[in-house]
Amino acid sequence: MGTPELISPRSPRVIAARRLAKRSFRVKERRFIAEGPQAVREAIDHRSGGEPTLLELFATVEAAERHAEIVGAARAAGVRFHLATDEVIADLSQTVTPQGLVGVCRFLDSPFEEILAARPKLVAVLAHVRDPGNAGTVLRCADAAGAEAVVLTDASVDLYNPKSVRASVGSLFHLPVAVGVPVEQAVRGLQGAGARILAADGAGDRDLDAELDEGTMGGPTAWIFGNEAWGLPEETRALADAVVRVPIHGKAESLNLATAAAVCLYASARAQRASGGCRSVTSS
């Protein structure tokens, strides 16, 4: 395939990729940036709508040598590859210390109707989540716990925000994600697909330990997680079958969003394993 020449910072390819830092351009082009070897590796193997998700790869000479297997796999898959200077990668990246690999990917979110048709056993619904780092971290937690889908409501942050993509550490490519779904539509749809809706809230009238002790969490479940600062509004809590708090046994004032989400999702995963209602979260 030969060794490509270093691409210029003024190249139309670089300019087009740089624009994807802005949401308006991401939406227009239906493309986003994925940084680092983990995200690029996952993107190579992923397909969206039957088409390869990774469209283009930029790498410094040093990164191309260090991650030769990733670059080789991308080029073998027909991905357009560019050797780039540190300046180009820094321009495309939004991290303080770029890892030398930047991929341009096509949008990969799934229609909400497809998620419902699969009747998922465990779902994370992000309602009013505005911090992109938190959104990506919750997605990663959902993936790790064995959730079968994630839903971002129309009041939540952009899934393809570079901070969200980085915080997901590749999990974005592992499970179906629906975006822009009104919260009431999300709840009613998941209830219709057989899921019990649990709203996670520090002021919930139900205790997570009690839910586990009473054996009520073994069936299909969708957890709703709210805004980092003010939680879930009353109208959203009212949609849920139960509002559940994570018990604080020590002196901590509260848990942050991602930590609370991890506790809730793993509690459901364990309950579902015990009841035979869900595959083991350690299975492949």
FENDA-V250443 format. One record per helix or strand of 3 or more residues. SS is the DSSP state (h for helix, s for strand). FROM is the first residue (numbers start at 1). LEN is the number of residues. If there is no record, write none. Layout:
ss:SS from:FROM len:LEN
ss:SS from:FROM len:LEN
This chain:
ss:h from:12 len:8
ss:h from:23 len:7
ss:s from:31 len:5
ss:h from:36 len:10
ss:s from:54 len:6
ss:h from:61 len:6
ss:h from:68 len:9
ss:s from:80 len:5
ss:h from:86 len:7
ss:s from:101 len:6
ss:h from:112 len:6
ss:s from:122 len:5
ss:h from:132 len:14
ss:s from:149 len:5
ss:h from:162 len:7
ss:h from:171 len:3
ss:s from:176 len:6
ss:h from:183 len:10
ss:s from:196 len:5
ss:h from:208 len:6
ss:s from:221 len:5
ss:h from:234 len:4
ss:s from:242 len:4
ss:h from:257 len:19
